[in-house]
């Protein structure tokens, strides 16, 4: 089969790269079976008409206007490597045309869940700050160094969102015998109950939990829905762990709640990445 007869793939996986997504043997296999046209996210719409017309797949989540989509007559699937469905393409039209949009959420769920568990244990036992204090000769010993220590085992835990990541996290927490409440407005209570968690309102999850894990996707409706009132309603000293997207949190309000000493927090995401050096 000539190269021109191979299915055409448009690659625009920002902020990732193909070298980061694939091992070298798998990337070589991909290149042997497909014609890869690499571009930037904003460059997709500027590709030649014949490239757009022949494109079978897109790797990435570039902006796709209705006009651009109309020129992509052969498109069959968008492989979103962001895991979050960014509101930058006409999803309804994609679905009407039978074009699949798939994400890597299931792939990332377990490693991110383990990261969240590590963050929770760090906050519970003040591991990072104790290490920094030790390195600076300011360590506290015995009871003085454990005034805020708590157990994750048997704790009241709240999870906001219960997709692939929330379920992976819940499986890890089962070994800690936690009492877990979940808020997810998209799921019926029966699914939560079948997974061994208690369906609860957002207010109940925030106000009754020692640890709150946020794994909810960001949508056009829930931008910054966790703000000052949400943090004020949390138990004093509770831990807030953000693992999904910065867009669901009012970050200045989160920083204020931490600086006041009302809660402690850890985050895998920030409004601007990479984070500024200050």
N, C-alpha and C positions, 0 to 999 in steps of 0.2 A: 504494500500500500504506500503510495507516495505521501509525502508530508502534507500536500494540499488536500488530500482526501481524509486526513485525520480530523476528528471533531475539534472544533475551535473553542478554546477556553480563554476568557478575559480574566486576567489576574490583577486585582487591585485590593489586596487584603490589608490595607493600612488600618492600624499601626503595626501590623505584623508583616512578615515577608515570607515568601515560599520557603526560604532556607530555615526559617524559624518554625514553620508549620510542619514541614516534612523532614524525615531523616534523608540523608543523601541517597541511599538505595531507593527509597520510595519516591523521591523527587525525580530520580533518573527514570523510574518506571512511568511516572506521570508524563514526563517529557517524551517518552517513547510511544505513548499511546494517544497523546493529544497535541494539538498545535496550541502553544501558549503565547498569548499576546499580553505582555506586561505593560501596565500603565499606572497612573495615579488615580485616586478616587475621582478627582475632578476631571481627569483626562478621558474618562470613559465616553462621555457624550461627544468628545471631539475626535473620536476614532473615525477612520474612513468608513464610508457607507457600506462597503463590501464586508468589512470586519464585523460591524454591528449586525448585518444581515445574516452572517454565517455563525455568529456566536451561539454555541449550544449551552454553555455554562458560564457563570460568573463566580469567581472566588473572591469574596469580600462583601462589603456592604456600601458600595458607592452610591451617590445620589443618582436616581434614574427618573427623569421626567417622563410624563406621558408621551411626549413627542419622541424621546429616545427609545422608550419601550416599543413604540409603534414601529420603529425601524428594525427591531430585533425579532424578526419573524421566526427564527429557529430556536429561540431561547426556551430551555426546558427547566432550568433550576438555578437558583441563587444560593450559593454556599456561604452563609453569613458566618464569619469567624469572630465576630464581636460578641456573640451570644445574645445580644440585646437587639430587638427589632427596631432600629432607628426609623423615625418617621420621615424618611427621605425617598420613598418610592411608592407608587400607587398599588398598594397591596391588593385592593379589591379587584383591580384589573388583572393583576398577576394571577390571582386565584380563579377568576373567570376564564382565563386562557389556559388554565391547567398547569401553570408554571409553579413549581414547588419553591418554597423558601425554607431552608433548613438551617439550623444553628448547631454549634458545637457545645451547647449547654451540658449535655450528658457527659461529654468527654471531660469537661472542666469540673464537674460537680464534686467528685470525690477529692481531688487535690485541694480545691478551694475549701471544702468542708474541713479537711484536716488542718488547713491554715487557720480557719476560724476557731477550731478547737484549741490550737496552740495559742492563739490570741487570748481566748477566754482563760486558759490556765495561767498565762502570763499576768493578766489583770488580777486574777484571783490571788496569786502569790507574789505579785509585784516583782517579777523576776528581772525584767530589764532594768528598772530603776535601782534595784538592789545591786545588780552587777555594776552599774555605773557608779553607785556610791562606793562599792568595794574598790573599784579601780582608782577612785579619787580619795581614798583613805577616810571616807565618811560613813562607813557601814555601821549599821545598828545590829546588835546581837540579841539573841534570845527573844524574849517577849517584846522588847522594844522594836525589833525588826519585823514583827508579825502582828502589829496592832490592827491592820486592815485586812489580814489574810482571811480567806474564806474557802470553803470547799465547793467544788463543782458537783461532787457526788451528793445526790439527794437534793440538789438545789431546785428552786422554781425557775424554769427557763421559758422564755417566750421566743417564738420564731415568727417573723413577719414575712410572709410569702412561703409557699410550699410547693415549688416546682422541683426540678431535678436536684438543685442545690439544697433546698430545704429538706428534702427526703434523705439525701446523703448525709446531711448534718444530723438529722434525727437518728439515723442508724448508728452513728458514732456515739451520740449522747446516750443511747440505750444502755451502754456499758457503765454509765455513771448513775443510773437509776434516777434520772431527773424527772420531775413532774413538769411536763411540757404542755404549754398552751400555744395554739397557732391561730394567727389571723391571716386569712386569705380570702378576699371577697369573691374570687373567681371560682372557688371550689365548693361543692356541697359538703355539709358536715359529715356525711357518710364516708367520704374518702379520707377525711382527717381521722375519724374514729377508727377506720380500718387500718390506719398506720400507727395506731396506739397513742395518738395525741388528742388533746381536748380542744375542740373548736371554741374560739373566744373572740370577743370584740377587740378592736385595737386598743381601746382604753384599758381593758382588762389585762391584755398582754403587757402593756407598758407599766401599769400600776402595781402588778402583783409578781413581777419577775425579778430575780436576782441578776439574771443574765438575759439580755435581749439581743438576738441575732437578726439582722436585717438582710434578707436575701431576695427582696422583691425587685422585679424588673421596673425600670422607669418607663412611664407612658406619658402621653401628652396631657393626661388628666392628673397625674400624681406628683408633678414636679414639686419638690420641697415640702411634701406633706408631713414630714417629721420635723417640726420646728420647736420654738421655745416652749409652747404649751405642752408638747409631747414630752420633752425632757424634764420639765417641771413636775410632770405627773409621775415620773419614775421614782422608785424607792431611792432614798439617799444612799450613796455608795454603790448603787447598781452599776453593772458593766454593760456598755453599749458597743456591739461589734458589728461594723458595717462591711459586708462582703460583696454586695451586688453592684450598685451604681451610685455615684455621688449625687446624681440628680434628684434622688428621692429625699435628700436631707438638706435642711437649711444649715449650711456649714458654719456661718458665724454664730448661729444660735447654739450649735453643738459645742463649738469652742468656748462659748460663754458658760455653758453648763459645766464643762470640764474645769475651766479656770476658777469657777466659784466653789469647786469642791463637791458639788451636788452628785455628780456621776463620774465614772472613769470611762474611757473609750479607747477603742482601737479601730483602725480603718485600713482596708486594702485598697481603697480608691479615694481620689481627691478631685475637686472641681477642675483643676488644671494639672495635667500630667505631661512630662515629669514635674514633680513638686519643685517649687522655687527653693533656692539654696537657703533662704532665710525662713 
